[in-house]
Amino acid sequence: MSIKALATYDMDKDYYHNLEQGPRFTGEIPPWKTQPTFPFLGHLLNSPLGVPAGLLLDSKWIKLYAQLGYDILVYKTVRSCHYPVHPWPNCLFVRTDMLNPQNLPHRVVAPQDWEPPSPQQVTITNSFGMPSLEPSGWQEDVEKALNHLREGQILIVSGVGTFEDSEGKLVQDFVRVASMIKETGVPMVELNLSCPNTAEGEGTIYTDPQLAGRIAREVRKVLKDTPLLIKVGLLLGQELEDLMRALTPWAQGIVGINSVSLEVVNELGEPALGSYRETSGVCGWAIRQCGLAFAKEATAIKEREKYDLAVCGCGGVTHPFHVKEYMELGVQAVFTCTGAMFNPYLALEYKGVVETGEDPA
């Protein structure tokens, strides 16, 4: 079987096919026991491992991944209005070495008719643009998703503001979507400030500490006691310190990293996703060192400044050992997206329910 055929998301079909017909999964799910002893922002969970905003398109996807033992489930980023998806293709395999966070390449290559050697070594580029159903549709579906959770699992909904014509209106829309998420009854809200595939700039807010802090402050007013997570991209050094300082009074957790924004070309040097999408998010195996570097610095800043802020690691987790790597850095949770997409049994491997394959490093 090809590597592409292992994925629960069908890369050969468009987003709406995967939303309506997915997830693609025909395997058996072995029984596993709930053991809610792991603390996470006031909740006891079975494990620190979850799926971040991106893969879990709706309640059907939440149901499958809850059954597969992922205990922190983040509903794909929603908006306060209907928002279209980028045209197909949305996912392509990328052939690259492990990325060095201190020396990122200018571009990477997505060759035609090439697949990585194993599910644990998958790197992809994804470009969706944070599409969203109308709020009435996703709110009803979130309520369905809550019914699919087992003991020791939690559902988080990710939201983003939609830019109109001013920064003030963008902040107001973040407040609006956070309020709509809270109405569904979920116990935790995430704001996605870091999608590399949007045209209006709402996906690069994490690089502007003042705006990010302003959004978090205003959203805190409507969330009241509901914990707030902030999803961010790759920042290190002073830029990360500035962002965490701006978020700390208002947020309870920071999730990083989202995919790394790079120019993605085909073998001829042309934009792999079309001339209108020269850059896109790169995620999976190749960004693990980037994610680990973020997690190491974020936890060090948290400890030095005594911030009451949960640090959640994400990026390149394709094997159970990678979860342990992140946890040893002091993070409070670990997320896997590409890893869970191509190896749905990853959480059960981490729990020892399913045999683990060799780590290709």
C-alpha positions in Angstrom: 0.0 0.0 0.0 1.3 3.5 -0.8 2.0 6.0 1.9 -0.6 8.3 0.6 -3.3 5.6 0.9 -2.5 5.2 4.6 -3.7 8.7 5.4 -7.1 9.4 6.9 -7.3 12.5 4.8 -7.5 11.7 1.1 -4.9 14.0 -0.5 -6.3 13.2 -4.0 -9.7 14.7 -3.2 -10.7 18.2 -2.2 -11.5 19.6 1.2 -15.2 19.3 0.9 -15.0 15.6 -0.1 -13.0 14.9 3.0 -15.4 17.0 5.1 -18.4 15.1 3.8 -17.0 11.6 3.2 -14.1 11.4 5.6 -12.3 10.3 7.6 -10.9 7.4 5.5 -10.2 4.6 7.9 -11.0 0.9 7.7 -8.8 -0.5 10.4 -9.8 -2.2 13.7 -9.6 -0.2 16.9 -8.4 -2.4 19.8 -9.9 -1.9 23.2 -8.1 0.4 25.6 -8.7 1.6 29.2 -9.2 5.1 30.3 -6.8 6.3 32.9 -7.5 10.0 33.6 -4.6 10.9 35.8 -2.8 13.5 33.6 -3.5 17.1 34.7 -4.1 19.7 32.0 -5.5 23.2 32.9 -8.0 21.9 35.5 -8.9 18.7 33.7 -7.7 15.1 34.3 -6.9 13.4 31.0 -5.8 9.9 29.9 -2.6 11.2 28.3 -0.9 14.5 27.2 -1.2 13.5 23.5 -3.7 15.2 21.2 -4.5 16.4 17.7 -4.1 20.2 17.0 -6.4 22.4 14.9 -6.2 21.2 11.3 -7.0 17.5 10.9 -10.2 17.2 12.8 -12.6 18.7 10.2 -15.9 17.9 12.0 -17.6 15.6 14.6 -17.0 12.5 12.5 -13.3 13.1 12.7 -13.5 13.9 16.4 -15.3 10.6 16.9 -12.6 8.5 15.1 -9.6 10.1 16.8 -11.3 9.9 20.2 -11.8 6.2 19.7 -8.1 5.9 18.6 -7.0 7.3 22.0 -6.1 10.9 21.3 -7.1 12.7 24.4 -6.9 16.4 23.5 -9.0 17.0 20.4 -8.9 20.4 18.7 -11.8 21.1 16.3 -10.5 22.7 13.0 -10.3 26.5 13.1 -13.7 28.2 12.7 -14.8 31.7 11.9 -17.8 33.9 12.6 -18.9 33.7 8.9 -18.7 31.3 6.0 -15.2 31.3 4.5 -14.1 29.3 1.4 -11.2 26.9 1.1 -8.3 27.3 -1.2 -8.6 25.4 -4.4 -7.3 21.8 -4.7 -4.6 20.6 -4.3 -4.3 21.4 -0.6 -1.7 18.8 0.4 1.5 17.7 -1.3 4.4 15.5 -0.2 7.6 17.5 0.4 11.1 16.0 0.0 13.5 17.7 2.4 16.0 17.0 5.1 15.2 17.9 8.7 14.9 21.7 8.9 17.3 23.6 11.1 15.3 26.3 13.0 18.4 28.6 13.0 19.0 28.3 9.3 15.7 27.6 7.4 16.0 27.1 3.6 14.5 29.6 1.3 12.5 26.9 -0.5 11.7 23.2 -0.5 10.6 20.8 -3.3 7.3 18.9 -3.7 8.2 16.4 -6.4 5.5 14.8 -8.6 4.9 11.1 -8.1 7.2 10.8 -5.1 6.4 9.4 -1.6 8.3 9.4 1.6 9.9 6.0 2.7 7.6 5.5 5.7 4.7 7.1 7.6 7.1 8.2 10.3 9.1 10.3 7.7 6.2 12.2 6.1 6.6 15.9 5.4 3.8 17.7 3.6 2.8 21.2 2.6 -0.8 22.1 3.4 -2.7 25.1 2.1 -6.4 25.5 3.1 -6.7 29.1 4.2 -8.7 28.3 7.4 -12.1 27.6 5.7 -15.2 27.7 7.8 -18.9 26.7 7.7 -21.5 29.2 8.8 -21.5 29.5 12.6 -24.9 27.7 12.9 -23.5 24.7 11.1 -20.3 24.4 13.1 -21.9 25.2 16.4 -24.4 22.4 16.0 -21.6 20.0 14.9 -19.4 20.9 17.9 -22.3 19.9 20.2 -22.4 16.5 18.4 -18.6 16.2 18.8 -18.8 16.7 22.6 -21.0 13.5 22.8 -18.2 11.4 21.2 -15.7 12.0 24.0 -14.6 9.2 26.4 -13.7 9.8 30.0 -10.4 11.6 30.3 -10.7 13.4 27.0 -11.3 17.0 26.2 -12.6 18.9 23.2 -11.1 22.4 22.3 -12.5 24.5 19.5 -10.0 26.7 17.5 -11.2 30.1 16.2 -9.9 33.0 14.1 -11.0 36.5 13.3 -11.7 37.5 9.8 -10.1 40.7 8.5 -12.4 43.3 7.0 -10.9 46.8 6.7 -9.4 47.7 10.1 -7.4 46.2 13.0 -10.2 47.2 15.3 -12.8 45.2 13.4 -10.5 42.2 13.3 -10.2 42.4 17.1 -14.0 42.6 17.4 -14.4 39.5 15.2 -12.0 37.5 17.3 -14.2 38.4 20.3 -17.3 37.4 18.3 -16.0 34.0 17.2 -14.7 33.3 20.8 -18.2 34.1 22.2 -19.8 31.8 19.6 -17.4 29.0 20.6 -18.2 29.4 24.3 -21.9 29.1 23.5 -21.3 25.5 22.4 -20.3 24.5 25.9 -16.7 23.4 25.2 -14.5 23.7 28.2 -11.6 25.4 26.4 -11.1 27.8 23.5 -8.1 28.3 21.2 -7.3 31.3 19.1 -5.3 30.5 15.9 -2.9 33.4 15.3 -0.5 31.5 13.0 -1.9 30.1 9.8 0.7 30.6 7.0 -1.9 30.2 4.2 -4.1 33.2 4.6 -4.0 36.3 2.4 -5.4 38.9 4.8 -2.7 38.7 7.5 -4.8 37.1 10.3 -2.4 34.1 10.2 0.7 36.2 11.1 -0.7 38.0 14.2 1.6 36.0 16.4 4.5 38.1 15.0 2.8 41.3 16.4 2.9 41.0 20.3 0.9 44.2 20.7 -2.0 43.0 18.5 -1.9 39.5 19.8 -2.0 40.7 23.4 -4.9 43.1 22.6 -6.9 40.3 21.0 -6.3 38.0 24.0 -7.2 40.7 26.5 -10.5 41.5 24.7 -11.4 37.8 24.3 -10.7 37.1 28.0 -13.6 39.5 28.8 -16.1 37.3 27.1 -14.6 33.9 28.0 -14.6 34.8 31.7 -13.3 31.6 33.4 -13.0 29.5 30.3 -9.3 28.7 29.6 -7.8 30.3 26.5 -5.0 28.8 24.4 -3.1 30.7 21.7 -1.8 28.9 18.6 1.5 30.4 17.3 4.1 29.8 14.7 7.9 29.5 14.9 9.4 32.3 17.1 12.6 32.1 19.0 14.7 34.5 21.2 13.5 38.0 21.9 10.5 37.7 19.6 9.2 34.7 21.6 9.8 36.5 24.9 7.9 39.6 23.7 4.9 37.5 22.6 4.7 35.5 25.8 4.9 38.6 27.9 2.0 40.1 25.9 -0.1 37.0 26.2 0.5 35.9 29.8 -2.0 38.1 31.6 -4.8 36.9 29.5 -4.1 33.3 28.2 -3.7 30.1 30.0 -1.7 28.3 27.3 0.5 28.7 24.2 0.5 26.1 21.5 3.5 26.0 19.1 4.4 25.5 16.5 2.1 25.7 13.5 3.6 24.7 10.2 6.7 26.5 8.9 5.9 28.9 6.1 8.3 28.3 3.1 8.3 28.7 -0.6 7.3 25.3 -2.1 8.2 24.5 -5.7 8.0 21.5 -8.0 11.0 19.9 -9.8 11.0 22.7 -12.4 11.3 25.4 -9.8 7.6 26.5 -10.3 5.2 27.1 -7.4 3.9 23.6 -6.6 0.5 24.9 -5.6 0.1 27.4 -8.4 1.3 31.0 -9.0 -1.0 32.5 -6.5 0.3 30.3 -3.6 4.1 30.6 -3.8 4.5 30.0 0.0 2.6 27.5 2.1 2.9 25.7 5.4 5.3 22.8 5.7 4.6 20.3 8.5 5.4 16.8 9.6 8.7 15.0 10.2 11.0 17.7 8.9 9.9 20.4 11.3 10.5 18.5 14.5 13.7 20.3 15.4 11.9 23.6 14.9 9.1 22.5 17.2 11.5 21.2 19.9 13.5 24.5 19.7 10.3 26.5 20.3 9.3 24.2 23.2 12.7 24.4 24.9 12.8 28.2 24.7 9.2 28.7 25.7 9.5 26.5 28.8 12.7 28.2 29.8 11.0 31.7 29.5 8.0 30.4 31.5 10.2 29.1 34.3 12.5 32.2 34.4 9.7 34.7 34.4 7.4 32.5 36.5 4.5 32.7 34.0 1.4 30.7 34.8 1.2 29.5 31.2 0.9 26.0 29.9 3.3 25.3 27.0 2.0 22.8 24.5 4.5 21.3 22.0 3.7 20.6 18.4 5.6 19.9 15.2 7.1 16.7 13.7 5.6 14.2 16.2 5.4 11.0 14.1 6.6 8.4 16.6 5.9 7.8 20.4 9.5 8.6 21.2 8.9 12.1 19.9 6.1 12.6 22.4 8.6 11.8 25.2 11.2 14.2 23.7 8.7 17.0 24.0 7.6 16.0 27.5 11.2 15.9 28.8 11.4 19.6 27.9 8.7 20.4 30.4 5.7 21.0 28.1 2.2 20.3 29.4 0.8 18.7 26.3 1.9 17.4 22.9 0.1 17.6 19.6 0.5 15.5 16.4 -1.2 16.3 13.1 0.7 14.9 10.2 1.8 12.0 12.3 -1.8 11.2 13.3 -3.0 11.6 9.7 -0.6 9.0 8.3 -0.4 6.8 11.3 -3.8 6.9 13.1 -2.6 4.3 15.7 0.1 6.7 17.0 -1.7 7.4 20.3 -2.4 3.7 20.9 1.3 3.1 20.2 2.2 5.7 22.8 -0.2 4.1 25.3 1.4 0.7 24.7 -1.9 -0.8 23.3 -0.4 -1.2 19.8 3.1 -2.3 19.0 5.5 0.5 18.1 7.7 0.5 15.0 11.3 1.6 14.8 11.9 5.4 15.0 13.6 6.5 11.8 15.0 9.6 13.7 
